[in-house]
Amino acid sequence: MTKADFISKFSEKTCFTKKDSEIAVNAFIDVVKDSLAKGDKVNLVGFGTFEVIQRKERMGRNPQTGAEIKIPSCKAPKFKPGKNLKDLV
């Protein structure tokens, strides 16, 4: 499903216009991105949790040469589905 498909389904479920639905979806995405950028969790009960995790430095391999390379530590977004979502799927 693309973002445009999601907006269409969202407008059908909410009776919003597609333009209003796009504004609402973009606002949701912006709130999640801003919260994660600050290091906060976004917990949506029944759906799941968005959070930022710290990945450790590790060794990897260059797929073309096979040479070992050091992969630096970094922060990465993570989504953990809630129980209701797991049970539904």
PDB file of N, CA, C and O in Angstrom:
ATOM      1  N   MET A   1       0.842  -1.166   0.000  1.00  0.00           N
ATOM      2  CA  MET A   1       0.000   0.000   0.000  1.00  0.00           C
ATOM      3  C   MET A   1       0.892   1.237   0.000  1.00  0.00           C
ATOM      4  O   MET A   1       1.809   1.346   0.815  1.00  0.00           O
ATOM      5  N   THR A   2       0.629   2.151  -0.898  1.00  0.00           N
ATOM      6  CA  THR A   2       1.383   3.392  -0.960  1.00  0.00           C
ATOM      7  C   THR A   2       0.747   4.438  -0.047  1.00  0.00           C
ATOM      8  O   THR A   2      -0.341   4.236   0.491  1.00  0.00           O
ATOM      9  N   LYS A   3       1.441   5.546   0.115  1.00  0.00           N
ATOM     10  CA  LYS A   3       0.916   6.618   0.950  1.00  0.00           C
ATOM     11  C   LYS A   3      -0.399   7.160   0.366  1.00  0.00           C
ATOM     12  O   LYS A   3      -1.323   7.485   1.112  1.00  0.00           O
ATOM     13  N   ALA A   4      -0.476   7.255  -0.954  1.00  0.00           N
ATOM     14  CA  ALA A   4      -1.697   7.732  -1.610  1.00  0.00           C
ATOM     15  C   ALA A   4      -2.860   6.763  -1.364  1.00  0.00           C
ATOM     16  O   ALA A   4      -3.989   7.195  -1.128  1.00  0.00           O
ATOM     17  N   ASP A   5      -2.584   5.460  -1.417  1.00  0.00           N
ATOM     18  CA  ASP A   5      -3.616   4.458  -1.127  1.00  0.00           C
ATOM     19  C   ASP A   5      -4.076   4.576   0.320  1.00  0.00           C
ATOM     20  O   ASP A   5      -5.269   4.492   0.613  1.00  0.00           O
ATOM     21  N   PHE A   6      -3.113   4.773   1.225  1.00  0.00           N
ATOM     22  CA  PHE A   6      -3.438   4.910   2.640  1.00  0.00           C
ATOM     23  C   PHE A   6      -4.326   6.133   2.862  1.00  0.00           C
ATOM     24  O   PHE A   6      -5.301   6.062   3.610  1.00  0.00           O
ATOM     25  N   ILE A   7      -3.998   7.235   2.228  1.00  0.00           N
ATOM     26  CA  ILE A   7      -4.796   8.461   2.370  1.00  0.00           C
ATOM     27  C   ILE A   7      -6.209   8.242   1.842  1.00  0.00           C
ATOM     28  O   ILE A   7      -7.169   8.731   2.437  1.00  0.00           O
ATOM     29  N   SER A   8      -6.349   7.518   0.737  1.00  0.00           N
ATOM     30  CA  SER A   8      -7.679   7.216   0.193  1.00  0.00           C
ATOM     31  C   SER A   8      -8.497   6.377   1.168  1.00  0.00           C
ATOM     32  O   SER A   8      -9.666   6.680   1.411  1.00  0.00           O
ATOM     33  N   LYS A   9      -7.905   5.334   1.725  1.00  0.00           N
ATOM     34  CA  LYS A   9      -8.597   4.490   2.700  1.00  0.00           C
ATOM     35  C   LYS A   9      -8.945   5.291   3.951  1.00  0.00           C
ATOM     36  O   LYS A   9     -10.032   5.140   4.510  1.00  0.00           O
ATOM     37  N   PHE A  10      -8.019   6.142   4.386  1.00  0.00           N
ATOM     38  CA  PHE A  10      -8.232   6.972   5.568  1.00  0.00           C
ATOM     39  C   PHE A  10      -9.429   7.900   5.345  1.00  0.00           C
ATOM     40  O   PHE A  10     -10.253   8.079   6.241  1.00  0.00           O
ATOM     41  N   SER A  11      -9.521   8.486   4.157  1.00  0.00           N
ATOM     42  CA  SER A  11     -10.637   9.397   3.877  1.00  0.00           C
ATOM     43  C   SER A  11     -11.966   8.648   3.822  1.00  0.00           C
ATOM     44  O   SER A  11     -12.997   9.202   4.204  1.00  0.00           O
ATOM     45  N   GLU A  12     -11.961   7.412   3.359  1.00  0.00           N
ATOM     46  CA  GLU A  12     -13.190   6.602   3.345  1.00  0.00           C
ATOM     47  C   GLU A  12     -13.654   6.278   4.757  1.00  0.00           C
ATOM     48  O   GLU A  12     -14.848   6.344   5.052  1.00  0.00           O
ATOM     49  N   LYS A  13     -12.708   5.928   5.636  1.00  0.00           N
ATOM     50  CA  LYS A  13     -13.045   5.549   7.016  1.00  0.00           C
ATOM     51  C   LYS A  13     -13.509   6.740   7.852  1.00  0.00           C
ATOM     52  O   LYS A  13     -14.356   6.592   8.733  1.00  0.00           O
ATOM     53  N   THR A  14     -12.954   7.920   7.577  1.00  0.00           N
ATOM     54  CA  THR A  14     -13.234   9.074   8.430  1.00  0.00           C
ATOM     55  C   THR A  14     -14.240  10.051   7.841  1.00  0.00           C
ATOM     56  O   THR A  14     -14.692  10.958   8.540  1.00  0.00           O
ATOM     57  N   CYS A  15     -14.597   9.892   6.589  1.00  0.00           N
ATOM     58  CA  CYS A  15     -15.475  10.833   5.879  1.00  0.00           C
ATOM     59  C   CYS A  15     -14.818  12.210   5.724  1.00  0.00           C
ATOM     60  O   CYS A  15     -15.518  13.199   5.506  1.00  0.00           O
ATOM     61  N   PHE A  16     -13.488  12.287   5.832  1.00  0.00           N
ATOM     62  CA  PHE A  16     -12.752  13.516   5.535  1.00  0.00           C
ATOM     63  C   PHE A  16     -12.550  13.572   4.028  1.00  0.00           C
ATOM     64  O   PHE A  16     -12.645  12.554   3.343  1.00  0.00           O
ATOM     65  N   THR A  17     -12.271  14.770   3.514  1.00  0.00           N
ATOM     66  CA  THR A  17     -11.881  14.864   2.117  1.00  0.00           C
ATOM     67  C   THR A  17     -10.472  14.292   1.990  1.00  0.00           C
ATOM     68  O   THR A  17      -9.766  14.138   2.987  1.00  0.00           O
ATOM     69  N   LYS A  18     -10.069  13.979   0.764  1.00  0.00           N
ATOM     70  CA  LYS A  18      -8.714  13.455   0.580  1.00  0.00           C
ATOM     71  C   LYS A  18      -7.670  14.488   0.992  1.00  0.00           C
ATOM     72  O   LYS A  18      -6.617  14.138   1.524  1.00  0.00           O
ATOM     73  N   LYS A  19      -7.967  15.749   0.744  1.00  0.00           N
ATOM     74  CA  LYS A  19      -7.029  16.799   1.127  1.00  0.00           C
ATOM     75  C   LYS A  19      -6.883  16.877   2.645  1.00  0.00           C
ATOM     76  O   LYS A  19      -5.769  16.983   3.158  1.00  0.00           O
ATOM     77  N   ASP A  20      -8.014  16.822   3.368  1.00  0.00           N
ATOM     78  CA  ASP A  20      -7.957  16.835   4.832  1.00  0.00           C
ATOM     79  C   ASP A  20      -7.283  15.580   5.372  1.00  0.00           C
ATOM     80  O   ASP A  20      -6.551  15.637   6.360  1.00  0.00           O
ATOM     81  N   SER A  21      -7.530  14.457   4.724  1.00  0.00           N
ATOM     82  CA  SER A  21      -6.893  13.202   5.137  1.00  0.00           C
ATOM     83  C   SER A  21      -5.389  13.267   4.949  1.00  0.00           C
ATOM     84  O   SER A  21      -4.632  12.785   5.792  1.00  0.00           O
ATOM     85  N   GLU A  22      -4.953  13.862   3.848  1.00  0.00           N
ATOM     86  CA  GLU A  22      -3.516  13.998   3.606  1.00  0.00           C
ATOM     87  C   GLU A  22      -2.885  14.886   4.678  1.00  0.00           C
ATOM     88  O   GLU A  22      -1.789  14.597   5.158  1.00  0.00           O
ATOM     89  N   ILE A  23      -3.569  15.958   5.053  1.00  0.00           N
ATOM     90  CA  ILE A  23      -3.064  16.845   6.106  1.00  0.00           C
ATOM     91  C   ILE A  23      -2.947  16.081   7.425  1.00  0.00           C
ATOM     92  O   ILE A  23      -1.949  16.215   8.133  1.00  0.00           O
ATOM     93  N   ALA A  24      -3.968  15.278   7.760  1.00  0.00           N
ATOM     94  CA  ALA A  24      -3.962  14.511   9.006  1.00  0.00           C
ATOM     95  C   ALA A  24      -2.850  13.461   9.017  1.00  0.00           C
ATOM     96  O   ALA A  24      -2.152  13.310  10.020  1.00  0.00           O
ATOM     97  N   VAL A  25      -2.684  12.744   7.924  1.00  0.00           N
ATOM     98  CA  VAL A  25      -1.648  11.704   7.835  1.00  0.00           C
ATOM     99  C   VAL A  25      -0.263  12.343   7.924  1.00  0.00           C
ATOM    100  O   VAL A  25       0.606  11.842   8.637  1.00  0.00           O
ATOM    101  N   ASN A  26      -0.055  13.442   7.204  1.00  0.00           N
ATOM    102  CA  ASN A  26       1.240  14.124   7.257  1.00  0.00           C
ATOM    103  C   ASN A  26       1.519  14.667   8.654  1.00  0.00           C
ATOM    104  O   ASN A  26       2.662  14.646   9.110  1.00  0.00           O
ATOM    105  N   ALA A  27       0.482  15.154   9.338  1.00  0.00           N
ATOM    106  CA  ALA A  27       0.653  15.646  10.709  1.00  0.00           C
ATOM    107  C   ALA A  27       1.063  14.511  11.639  1.00  0.00           C
ATOM    108  O   ALA A  27       1.939  14.687  12.487  1.00  0.00           O
ATOM    109  N   PHE A  28       0.432  13.343  11.483  1.00  0.00           N
ATOM    110  CA  PHE A  28       0.789  12.172  12.289  1.00  0.00           C
ATOM    111  C   PHE A  28       2.256  11.798  12.068  1.00  0.00           C
ATOM    112  O   PHE A  28       2.996  11.566  13.024  1.00  0.00           O
ATOM    113  N   ILE A  29       2.662  11.743  10.815  1.00  0.00           N
ATOM    114  CA  ILE A  29       4.045  11.382  10.484  1.00  0.00           C
ATOM    115  C   ILE A  29       5.013  12.401  11.077  1.00  0.00           C
ATOM    116  O   ILE A  29       6.047  12.025  11.628  1.00  0.00           O
ATOM    117  N   ASP A  30       4.686  13.683  10.968  1.00  0.00           N
ATOM    118  CA  ASP A  30       5.551  14.729  11.520  1.00  0.00           C
ATOM    119  C   ASP A  30       5.680  14.628  13.036  1.00  0.00           C
ATOM    120  O   ASP A  30       6.770  14.809  13.579  1.00  0.00           O
ATOM    121  N   VAL A  31       4.570  14.340  13.724  1.00  0.00           N
ATOM    122  CA  VAL A  31       4.607  14.214  15.185  1.00  0.00           C
ATOM    123  C   VAL A  31       5.492  13.037  15.591  1.00  0.00           C
ATOM    124  O   VAL A  31       6.281  13.150  16.529  1.00  0.00           O
ATOM    125  N   VAL A  32       5.365  11.919  14.895  1.00  0.00           N
ATOM    126  CA  VAL A  32       6.194  10.745  15.207  1.00  0.00           C
ATOM    127  C   VAL A  32       7.665  11.060  14.947  1.00  0.00           C
ATOM    128  O   VAL A  32       8.518  10.744  15.776  1.00  0.00           O
ATOM    129  N   LYS A  33       7.973  11.683  13.802  1.00  0.00           N
ATOM    130  CA  LYS A  33       9.363  12.016  13.483  1.00  0.00           C
ATOM    131  C   LYS A  33       9.953  12.987  14.498  1.00  0.00           C
ATOM    132  O   LYS A  33      11.086  12.803  14.943  1.00  0.00           O
ATOM    133  N   ASP A  34       9.194  14.025  14.871  1.00  0.00           N
ATOM    134  CA  ASP A  34       9.688  14.998  15.842  1.00  0.00           C
ATOM    135  C   ASP A  34       9.934  14.364  17.205  1.00  0.00           C
ATOM    136  O   ASP A  34      10.928  14.666  17.866  1.00  0.00           O
ATOM    137  N   SER A  35       9.029  13.487  17.622  1.00  0.00           N
ATOM    138  CA  SER A  35       9.186  12.815  18.918  1.00  0.00           C
ATOM    139  C   SER A  35      10.407  11.905  18.920  1.00  0.00           C
ATOM    140  O   SER A  35      11.166  11.889  19.889  1.00  0.00           O
ATOM    141  N   LEU A  36      10.602  11.147  17.846  1.00  0.00           N
ATOM    142  CA  LEU A  36      11.764  10.259  17.769  1.00  0.00           C
ATOM    143  C   LEU A  36      13.061  11.061  17.710  1.00  0.00           C
ATOM    144  O   LEU A  36      14.073  10.645  18.275  1.00  0.00           O
ATOM    145  N   ALA A  37      13.038  12.205  17.031  1.00  0.00           N
ATOM    146  CA  ALA A  37      14.234  13.039  16.942  1.00  0.00           C
ATOM    147  C   ALA A  37      14.639  13.557  18.317  1.00  0.00           C
ATOM    148  O   ALA A  37      15.826  13.756  18.576  1.00  0.00           O
ATOM    149  N   LYS A  38      13.671  13.776  19.199  1.00  0.00           N
ATOM    150  CA  LYS A  38      13.957  14.222  20.566  1.00  0.00           C
ATOM    151  C   LYS A  38      14.379  13.062  21.465  1.00  0.00           C
ATOM    152  O   LYS A  38      14.861  13.283  22.576  1.00  0.00           O
ATOM    153  N   GLY A  39      14.198  11.826  20.990  1.00  0.00           N
ATOM    154  CA  GLY A  39      14.538  10.658  21.788  1.00  0.00           C
ATOM    155  C   GLY A  39      13.360  10.096  22.569  1.00  0.00           C
ATOM    156  O   GLY A  39      13.537   9.200  23.394  1.00  0.00           O
ATOM    157  N   ASP A  40      12.153  10.614  22.316  1.00  0.00           N
ATOM    158  CA  ASP A  40      10.952  10.143  23.009  1.00  0.00           C
ATOM    159  C   ASP A  40      10.368   8.920  22.310  1.00  0.00           C
ATOM    160  O   ASP A  40      10.585   8.707  21.117  1.00  0.00           O
ATOM    161  N   LYS A  41       9.627   8.125  23.069  1.00  0.00           N
ATOM    162  CA  LYS A  41       8.868   7.002  22.509  1.00  0.00           C
ATOM    163  C   LYS A  41       7.479   7.496  22.130  1.00  0.00           C
ATOM    164  O   LYS A  41       6.960   8.433  22.737  1.00  0.00           O
ATOM    165  N   VAL A  42       6.884   6.865  21.130  1.00  0.00           N
ATOM    166  CA  VAL A  42       5.493   7.114  20.775  1.00  0.00           C
ATOM    167  C   VAL A  42       4.769   5.790  20.970  1.00  0.00           C
ATOM    168  O   VAL A  42       4.959   4.850  20.198  1.00  0.00           O
ATOM    169  N   ASN A  43       3.937   5.721  22.007  1.00  0.00           N
ATOM    170  CA  ASN A  43       3.247   4.486  22.358  1.00  0.00           C
ATOM    171  C   ASN A  43       1.770   4.623  22.004  1.00  0.00           C
ATOM    172  O   ASN A  43       1.058   5.426  22.607  1.00  0.00           O
ATOM    173  N   LEU A  44       1.312   3.849  21.036  1.00  0.00           N
ATOM    174  CA  LEU A  44      -0.086   3.841  20.634  1.00  0.00           C
ATOM    175  C   LEU A  44      -0.687   2.518  21.105  1.00  0.00           C
ATOM    176  O   LEU A  44      -0.480   1.474  20.487  1.00  0.00           O
ATOM    177  N   VAL A  45      -1.429   2.578  22.199  1.00  0.00           N
ATOM    178  CA  VAL A  45      -1.973   1.372  22.819  1.00  0.00           C
ATOM    179  C   VAL A  45      -2.841   0.619  21.805  1.00  0.00           C
ATOM    180  O   VAL A  45      -3.709   1.202  21.157  1.00  0.00           O
ATOM    181  N   GLY A  46      -2.593  -0.664  21.685  1.00  0.00           N
ATOM    182  CA  GLY A  46      -3.335  -1.508  20.759  1.00  0.00           C
ATOM    183  C   GLY A  46      -2.725  -1.564  19.378  1.00  0.00           C
ATOM    184  O   GLY A  46      -3.063  -2.446  18.588  1.00  0.00           O
ATOM    185  N   PHE A  47      -1.826  -0.633  19.068  1.00  0.00           N
ATOM    186  CA  PHE A  47      -1.184  -0.621  17.752  1.00  0.00           C
ATOM    187  C   PHE A  47       0.291  -0.958  17.860  1.00  0.00           C
ATOM    188  O   PHE A  47       0.750  -1.930  17.259  1.00  0.00           O
ATOM    189  N   GLY A  48       1.045  -0.164  18.622  1.00  0.00           N
ATOM    190  CA  GLY A  48       2.460  -0.450  18.778  1.00  0.00           C
ATOM    191  C   GLY A  48       3.227   0.738  19.308  1.00  0.00           C
ATOM    192  O   GLY A  48       2.650   1.760  19.679  1.00  0.00           O
ATOM    193  N   THR A  49       4.550   0.587  19.338  1.00  0.00           N
ATOM    194  CA  THR A  49       5.435   1.607  19.889  1.00  0.00           C
ATOM    195  C   THR A  49       6.537   1.930  18.889  1.00  0.00           C
ATOM    196  O   THR A  49       7.193   1.039  18.350  1.00  0.00           O
ATOM    197  N   PHE A  50       6.725   3.227  18.654  1.00  0.00           N
ATOM    198  CA  PHE A  50       7.846   3.717  17.865  1.00  0.00           C
ATOM    199  C   PHE A  50       8.894   4.202  18.851  1.00  0.00           C
ATOM    200  O   PHE A  50       8.570   4.926  19.792  1.00  0.00           O
ATOM    201  N   GLU A  51      10.156   3.809  18.646  1.00  0.00           N
ATOM    202  CA  GLU A  51      11.223   4.255  19.525  1.00  0.00           C
ATOM    203  C   GLU A  51      12.539   4.293  18.777  1.00  0.00           C
ATOM    204  O   GLU A  51      12.654   3.770  17.669  1.00  0.00           O
ATOM    205  N   VAL A  52      13.534   4.919  19.394  1.00  0.00           N
ATOM    206  CA  VAL A  52      14.877   4.990  18.829  1.00  0.00           C
ATOM    207  C   VAL A  52      15.767   4.054  19.627  1.00  0.00           C
ATOM    208  O   VAL A  52      15.771   4.084  20.858  1.00  0.00           O
ATOM    209  N   ILE A  53      16.521   3.220  18.918  1.00  0.00           N
ATOM    210  CA  ILE A  53      17.461   2.317  19.583  1.00  0.00           C
ATOM    211  C   ILE A  53      18.888   2.694  19.192  1.00  0.00           C
ATOM    212  O   ILE A  53      19.121   3.276  18.133  1.00  0.00           O
ATOM    213  N   GLN A  54      19.821   2.359  20.046  1.00  0.00           N
ATOM    214  CA  GLN A  54      21.238   2.586  19.787  1.00  0.00           C
ATOM    215  C   GLN A  54      21.856   1.273  19.336  1.00  0.00           C
ATOM    216  O   GLN A  54      21.865   0.294  20.082  1.00  0.00           O
ATOM    217  N   ARG A  55      22.373   1.255  18.113  1.00  0.00           N
ATOM    218  CA  ARG A  55      23.055   0.055  17.618  1.00  0.00           C
ATOM    219  C   ARG A  55      24.539   0.157  17.953  1.00  0.00           C
ATOM    220  O   ARG A  55      25.145   1.219  17.812  1.00  0.00           O
ATOM    221  N   LYS A  56      25.112  -0.948  18.395  1.00  0.00           N
ATOM    222  CA  LYS A  56      26.520  -0.984  18.767  1.00  0.00           C
ATOM    223  C   LYS A  56      27.402  -1.051  17.517  1.00  0.00           C
ATOM    224  O   LYS A  56      26.960  -1.447  16.438  1.00  0.00           O
ATOM    225  N   GLU A  57      28.655  -0.651  17.701  1.00  0.00           N
ATOM    226  CA  GLU A  57      29.638  -0.811  16.642  1.00  0.00           C
ATOM    227  C   GLU A  57      29.882  -2.299  16.424  1.00  0.00           C
ATOM    228  O   GLU A  57      29.917  -3.078  17.377  1.00  0.00           O
ATOM    229  N   ARG A  58      30.049  -2.686  15.167  1.00  0.00           N
ATOM    230  CA  ARG A  58      30.247  -4.109  14.888  1.00  0.00           C
ATOM    231  C   ARG A  58      31.099  -4.283  13.643  1.00  0.00           C
ATOM    232  O   ARG A  58      31.343  -3.337  12.895  1.00  0.00           O
ATOM    233  N   MET A  59      31.534  -5.491  13.443  1.00  0.00           N
ATOM    234  CA  MET A  59      32.328  -5.816  12.259  1.00  0.00           C
ATOM    235  C   MET A  59      31.408  -6.414  11.197  1.00  0.00           C
ATOM    236  O   MET A  59      30.515  -7.203  11.502  1.00  0.00           O
ATOM    237  N   GLY A  60      31.643  -6.026   9.955  1.00  0.00           N
ATOM    238  CA  GLY A  60      30.869  -6.556   8.835  1.00  0.00           C
ATOM    239  C   GLY A  60      31.802  -6.883   7.689  1.00  0.00           C
ATOM    240  O   GLY A  60      33.022  -6.775   7.816  1.00  0.00           O
ATOM    241  N   ARG A  61      31.224  -7.283   6.572  1.00  0.00           N
ATOM    242  CA  ARG A  61      32.034  -7.622   5.397  1.00  0.00           C
ATOM    243  C   ARG A  61      31.548  -6.823   4.195  1.00  0.00           C
ATOM    244  O   ARG A  61      30.350  -6.624   3.990  1.00  0.00           O
ATOM    245  N   ASN A  62      32.513  -6.376   3.414  1.00  0.00           N
ATOM    246  CA  ASN A  62      32.186  -5.738   2.151  1.00  0.00           C
ATOM    247  C   ASN A  62      31.755  -6.845   1.193  1.00  0.00           C
ATOM    248  O   ASN A  62      32.548  -7.746   0.917  1.00  0.00           O
ATOM    249  N   PRO A  63      30.526  -6.811   0.676  1.00  0.00           N
ATOM    250  CA  PRO A  63      30.052  -7.910  -0.166  1.00  0.00           C
ATOM    251  C   PRO A  63      30.829  -8.060  -1.485  1.00  0.00           C
ATOM    252  O   PRO A  63      30.875  -9.154  -2.048  1.00  0.00           O
ATOM    253  N   GLN A  64      31.438  -6.975  -1.979  1.00  0.00           N
ATOM    254  CA  GLN A  64      32.174  -7.067  -3.243  1.00  0.00           C
ATOM    255  C   GLN A  64      33.568  -7.664  -3.061  1.00  0.00           C
ATOM    256  O   GLN A  64      34.022  -8.469  -3.874  1.00  0.00           O
ATOM    257  N   THR A  65      34.240  -7.255  -1.980  1.00  0.00           N
ATOM    258  CA  THR A  65      35.624  -7.705  -1.808  1.00  0.00           C
ATOM    259  C   THR A  65      35.783  -8.765  -0.728  1.00  0.00           C
ATOM    260  O   THR A  65      36.775  -9.494  -0.718  1.00  0.00           O
ATOM    261  N   GLY A  66      34.836  -8.857   0.163  1.00  0.00           N
ATOM    262  CA  GLY A  66      34.940  -9.809   1.259  1.00  0.00           C
ATOM    263  C   GLY A  66      35.786  -9.286   2.414  1.00  0.00           C
ATOM    264  O   GLY A  66      35.968  -9.977   3.416  1.00  0.00           O
ATOM    265  N   ALA A  67      36.302  -8.070   2.275  1.00  0.00           N
ATOM    266  CA  ALA A  67      37.150  -7.489   3.320  1.00  0.00           C
ATOM    267  C   ALA A  67      36.300  -7.112   4.530  1.00  0.00           C
ATOM    268  O   ALA A  67      35.157  -6.676   4.397  1.00  0.00           O
ATOM    269  N   GLU A  68      36.890  -7.291   5.717  1.00  0.00           N
ATOM    270  CA  GLU A  68      36.188  -6.909   6.937  1.00  0.00           C
ATOM    271  C   GLU A  68      36.200  -5.393   7.068  1.00  0.00           C
ATOM    272  O   GLU A  68      37.206  -4.736   6.799  1.00  0.00           O
ATOM    273  N   ILE A  69      35.045  -4.845   7.494  1.00  0.00           N
ATOM    274  CA  ILE A  69      34.952  -3.409   7.722  1.00  0.00           C
ATOM    275  C   ILE A  69      34.292  -3.174   9.074  1.00  0.00           C
ATOM    276  O   ILE A  69      33.543  -4.013   9.575  1.00  0.00           O
ATOM    277  N   LYS A  70      34.586  -2.021   9.649  1.00  0.00           N
ATOM    278  CA  LYS A  70      33.993  -1.665  10.931  1.00  0.00           C
ATOM    279  C   LYS A  70      32.744  -0.834  10.653  1.00  0.00           C
ATOM    280  O   LYS A  70      32.821   0.199   9.988  1.00  0.00           O
ATOM    281  N   ILE A  71      31.602  -1.277  11.155  1.00  0.00           N
ATOM    282  CA  ILE A  71      30.351  -0.546  11.017  1.00  0.00           C
ATOM    283  C   ILE A  71      30.173   0.261  12.292  1.00  0.00           C
ATOM    284  O   ILE A  71      30.070  -0.316  13.375  1.00  0.00           O
ATOM    285  N   PRO A  72      30.134   1.595  12.183  1.00  0.00           N
ATOM    286  CA  PRO A  72      30.062   2.426  13.386  1.00  0.00           C
ATOM    287  C   PRO A  72      28.711   2.310  14.089  1.00  0.00           C
ATOM    288  O   PRO A  72      27.715   1.897  13.495  1.00  0.00           O
ATOM    289  N   SER A  73      28.703   2.685  15.371  1.00  0.00           N
ATOM    290  CA  SER A  73      27.442   2.677  16.110  1.00  0.00           C
ATOM    291  C   SER A  73      26.550   3.786  15.559  1.00  0.00           C
ATOM    292  O   SER A  73      27.040   4.778  15.018  1.00  0.00           O
ATOM    293  N   CYS A  74      25.241   3.608  15.701  1.00  0.00           N
ATOM    294  CA  CYS A  74      24.300   4.607  15.201  1.00  0.00           C
ATOM    295  C   CYS A  74      22.960   4.451  15.912  1.00  0.00           C
ATOM    296  O   CYS A  74      22.702   3.450  16.580  1.00  0.00           O
ATOM    297  N   LYS A  75      22.133   5.445  15.755  1.00  0.00           N
ATOM    298  CA  LYS A  75      20.770   5.379  16.265  1.00  0.00           C
ATOM    299  C   LYS A  75      19.867   4.994  15.106  1.00  0.00           C
ATOM    300  O   LYS A  75      20.091   5.403  13.967  1.00  0.00           O
ATOM    301  N   ALA A  76      18.835   4.198  15.409  1.00  0.00           N
ATOM    302  CA  ALA A  76      17.918   3.754  14.362  1.00  0.00           C
ATOM    303  C   ALA A  76      16.489   3.715  14.912  1.00  0.00           C
ATOM    304  O   ALA A  76      16.278   3.352  16.069  1.00  0.00           O
ATOM    305  N   PRO A  77      15.508   4.088  14.079  1.00  0.00           N
ATOM    306  CA  PRO A  77      14.126   3.987  14.524  1.00  0.00           C
ATOM    307  C   PRO A  77      13.690   2.522  14.549  1.00  0.00           C
ATOM    308  O   PRO A  77      14.167   1.705  13.762  1.00  0.00           O
ATOM    309  N   LYS A  78      12.778   2.206  15.465  1.00  0.00           N
ATOM    310  CA  LYS A  78      12.281   0.835  15.598  1.00  0.00           C
ATOM    311  C   LYS A  78      10.785   0.890  15.877  1.00  0.00           C
ATOM    312  O   LYS A  78      10.310   1.767  16.598  1.00  0.00           O
ATOM    313  N   PHE A  79      10.050  -0.051  15.302  1.00  0.00           N
ATOM    314  CA  PHE A  79       8.628  -0.175  15.591  1.00  0.00           C
ATOM    315  C   PHE A  79       8.389  -1.543  16.212  1.00  0.00           C
ATOM    316  O   PHE A  79       8.800  -2.566  15.664  1.00  0.00           O
ATOM    317  N   LYS A  80       7.727  -1.552  17.350  1.00  0.00           N
ATOM    318  CA  LYS A  80       7.383  -2.803  18.024  1.00  0.00           C
ATOM    319  C   LYS A  80       5.857  -2.907  18.017  1.00  0.00           C
ATOM    320  O   LYS A  80       5.186  -2.105  18.666  1.00  0.00           O
ATOM    321  N   PRO A  81       5.299  -3.880  17.294  1.00  0.00           N
ATOM    322  CA  PRO A  81       3.835  -3.987  17.230  1.00  0.00           C
ATOM    323  C   PRO A  81       3.232  -4.375  18.576  1.00  0.00           C
ATOM    324  O   PRO A  81       3.836  -5.118  19.349  1.00  0.00           O
ATOM    325  N   GLY A  82       2.033  -3.862  18.845  1.00  0.00           N
ATOM    326  CA  GLY A  82       1.307  -4.185  20.065  1.00  0.00           C
ATOM    327  C   GLY A  82       0.623  -5.536  19.961  1.00  0.00           C
ATOM    328  O   GLY A  82       0.567  -6.127  18.883  1.00  0.00           O
ATOM    329  N   LYS A  83       0.113  -6.017  21.058  1.00  0.00           N
ATOM    330  CA  LYS A  83      -0.516  -7.336  21.116  1.00  0.00           C
ATOM    331  C   LYS A  83      -1.716  -7.427  20.171  1.00  0.00           C
ATOM    332  O   LYS A  83      -1.870  -8.419  19.460  1.00  0.00           O
ATOM    333  N   ASN A  84      -2.570  -6.394  20.160  1.00  0.00           N
ATOM    334  CA  ASN A  84      -3.751  -6.432  19.295  1.00  0.00           C
ATOM    335  C   ASN A  84      -3.378  -6.539  17.826  1.00  0.00           C
ATOM    336  O   ASN A  84      -4.015  -7.274  17.072  1.00  0.00           O
ATOM    337  N   LEU A  85      -2.338  -5.803  17.413  1.00  0.00           N
ATOM    338  CA  LEU A  85      -1.888  -5.858  16.033  1.00  0.00           C
ATOM    339  C   LEU A  85      -1.299  -7.218  15.706  1.00  0.00           C
ATOM    340  O   LEU A  85      -1.557  -7.760  14.631  1.00  0.00           O
ATOM    341  N   LYS A  86      -0.506  -7.781  16.620  1.00  0.00           N
ATOM    342  CA  LYS A  86       0.065  -9.118  16.418  1.00  0.00           C
ATOM    343  C   LYS A  86      -1.021 -10.157  16.262  1.00  0.00           C
ATOM    344  O   LYS A  86      -0.958 -11.008  15.375  1.00  0.00           O
ATOM    345  N   ASP A  87      -2.039 -10.084  17.143  1.00  0.00           N
ATOM    346  CA  ASP A  87      -3.126 -11.064  17.104  1.00  0.00           C
ATOM    347  C   ASP A  87      -3.936 -10.939  15.807  1.00  0.00           C
ATOM    348  O   ASP A  87      -4.407 -11.942  15.271  1.00  0.00           O
ATOM    349  N   LEU A  88      -4.093  -9.727  15.313  1.00  0.00           N
ATOM    350  CA  LEU A  88      -4.849  -9.491  14.086  1.00  0.00           C
ATOM    351  C   LEU A  88      -4.149 -10.068  12.865  1.00  0.00           C
ATOM    352  O   LEU A  88      -4.783 -10.621  11.966  1.00  0.00           O
ATOM    353  N   VAL A  89      -2.818  -9.926  12.853  1.00  0.00           N
ATOM    354  CA  VAL A  89      -2.044 -10.401  11.709  1.00  0.00           C
ATOM    355  C   VAL A  89      -1.820 -11.885  11.857  1.00  0.00           C
ATOM    356  O   VAL A  89      -1.186 -12.502  11.001  1.00  0.00           O
TER     357      VAL A  89
END
